[in-house]
Amino acid sequence: MVSKEATVYIVDCGSTMGERSHGRKQTNLDFTLEYIWDRITATIASGRKTAMAGIVGLRTDGTRNDLDSEDDYAHVTVLQDIGQVLMSHVRRLRNELVVSSTEAGDVISALVVAIQMIVKECKKLKYERKIVLVTDARGPMQTYDLGDIITKLKEDDIKLVVLGVDFDDAEYGFKEEGKDANKAENEAVLKQLCDDCGGTFGTLAQAVDELGIPRVKFTKPVPSYKGFLTLGNPEEYDSAMAIDIERYPKTMAATTPSASKYVVRSDMGDATQSTMTMNGEEAPNGSSDGLAAVKNAMTYQVEDPEAPAGKRDVDRDELSKGYEYGRTAVHISESDRNVTTYETSPGLDIIGFVDKNLYERYLDMSRANLTIAQRSNEKASMALSSFIHALYELDSYAVARIVPKENKEPRAILLAPSIEPDFECLYDIELPFAEDMRSYKFPPLGRVVTVSGKEIKVHRNLPTDDLQEAMSDYVDNMDLAAFGKDDEGAPTEYMPMDETYTPMLHRIHQVIKHRAVFPDTEPPPPYEILTRYSHPPDELIKKAQPALDRVLDAANIKKVPPKARGRRGRKEAPKPLSELDVGALLAQDPKRKHKRIDPKNAIAEFRQLIEKADEDAAVQDACKQLKDIFFDWIRHSVGNSGYGRALEAIRVMRDEMAEMESPAIYNEIMQDLRSKLLAGELGEGRSEMRYLIVVKKLGLIKASEVPGGVSDEQATKWRAAG
């Protein structure tokens, strides 16, 4: 069960927090809020009602707290009581957490108010209690009752975290020069307070710097299987092995948050109406985002000639499930559904063993799980330990069949022993069945064999000795194994596994957090740690450049000239590196500009005509000829047998017209093709051809692709079904 949390953030809003210290472009308060917003939005993202937080403003212009009748608690404002924080609260707090016009307000008094809030909310219940104080320590501080505060923090098990703006921190390597005497004294008092109550004391700069380091989420494991690990059949043989075990996931893949669909509520015009949440419930504290969840309504229709529009609605209960087999829907009734169920019973049965050195790692199919003996079962622990040591000493793995729950499909898994000084277990990974294996044969990379079986040592596809040596040197120069530096400057691994994070996952979280607080500003750049390993270090590239140059020389690498593009309505033929005009060799009677295209060689001859055409009329004639040909292919196609040739002809025409910057010719032909397909003039049941054109992205040429193309709206309208 997830534990309950109660955290109170004390934010110093005094007038001194409006300064910009040590060359920062933002005020000290904005610098502080970077940390506060990150922690609050992380709590909101968890969606847990048991993760509660409260906000206390220190050195505010006003006063509002349960102890405000006493002068010592002036300029301390409870901005948010302890409870679940919602997005509406964040927007309100953003307007309230601003720099005040006063320096009055006692840090210790704010600490007492935070303790009072936690005691009032949590009482004697089991909570994880925490107070986070962020201040520049430049306000007044009364220390006469620190002893009672320390005692209370220890009694209620409240963890205190003090983060100071420009506080000295020897471990972080920061010391503020010319520090104000009052700040230095207050800083020392707060540090001693943290030491006495077992709290955490540090400088805010370090906390902000560490915001970019993703936090690995640890969750309480849930067993995926509880039962027996068997070898043989215990029900028939006394010599069979049966051990009570529990199986848990070792790792879980973190997934990116999915987007949801919302619409602006239509009743937002009346400001006096009760505010509702996205789920249609009453919003807490009268807050609202003005959005409503999109609700999908699904209807089922069948063809009925007597119904309007030829279709009528039917209830879901009147339908039967069909399974797709090729292009045919195979119906299986509910009464016959039990035939499709493979009846199994839960179990983990060992079916064989394999030598550790013979197992191929590419066979792993899933995330890792671990198997331990049943808790508080000494007999099972001893038996499983014996089995683990036997596998370890014999350098073997066990192959097992697992069924986690009744009637679940069986899986084959590999059990590997793991022995540590204080922990023993079996790690398992899913194995493929025969149907999961795909075997492909490729020609060897290190040798060339002729049709007659002769092996050739020297070939253009085989690397020379010089190239092999140059590439080997280049790989050695790009080695990252010892390129990094540890804290003492000694060589170490450049990319430790525990410091590499999924950029997409954590970048999305970063953007969501930022937009939650600042919806109208652009997202910040990605954290440096997310992009650090996306490219090799510049120093290493510079070091390996001579080795790369030797590889280029040995491989005789030449730069391919860019593809020329026509500037006056037609493309220029690229000049081959061999200076051999292949087009002239293949062309038939190149002097004839208006040659008829042979349907048997339509695409090649169309390209030849386009290449030789120097007038718009010749281009239009070639396109018209090709149009008539692929129209004929579609019209006389048996099923979809002719669609492939027609699609290739359309693709070639589209590419040629786009490169010649003449999209109008192609778009006119495609408009004609669409109208004929919809009208059935190219044969009945040819709607699949239009669908394939859309799927292959061969629709109209848009203006965003080539000047003179159609608008996005016209292209979308062309893709529409009717």
ABEGO torsion letter per residue (X at the ends): XBBBBBBBBBBBABAAAABBBGGBABBAAAAAAAAAAAAAAAAAAAGBAABBBBBBBBGBABBBBAAAABAAABGBBBABBBEBBBAAAAAAAAAABBBBABABEBAAAAAAAAAAAAAAAAEABBBBBBBBBBBAGABBBBAAAAAAAAAAAAAAGBBBBBBBBGBBBAAAGBBBBGBBAAAAAAAAAAAAAAAAAGBBBBBAAAAAAAAABBBBBBBBBBBABBEBBBBEBAAABAABBBBBBBBBBABBBBBBBBBBBBBBBAAAABAABBBBBAAGBBBBGGBBAGBBBBBBBBBBBBBBAABBGGBBBBBAAABBBBBBBEABBBBBBAAAAAAABBBBBBEBBBAEBBBAAABBAAABABBBBBBBBBBGBAAAAAAAAAAAAAAAAAGBBBBBBBBABBGBBBBBBBBBBBBBAABBBBBBBBBBBAAABBBBBBBBAABBBBAAGBBBABBAABBBAAAAAAAAAAAAAABAAAABBBAAGBBBBABBAAABBBAAAAAAAAAAAAAAABAABBBBBBBAAAAAAABBBAAAAAAAAAAAAAAAAAAGBBBBBBBBBBAAGBBBBBBBAAGBBAAAAABBGAABAABBBBAAAAAAAAAAAAAABABAAAAAAAAAAAAAAAAAAAAABBEAAAAAAAAAAAAAAAAAAAAAGBAAAAAAAAAAAAAAAAAGAAEBGAAAAAAAAAAAGABBBBAAABBGBBBAAAAAAAABAX
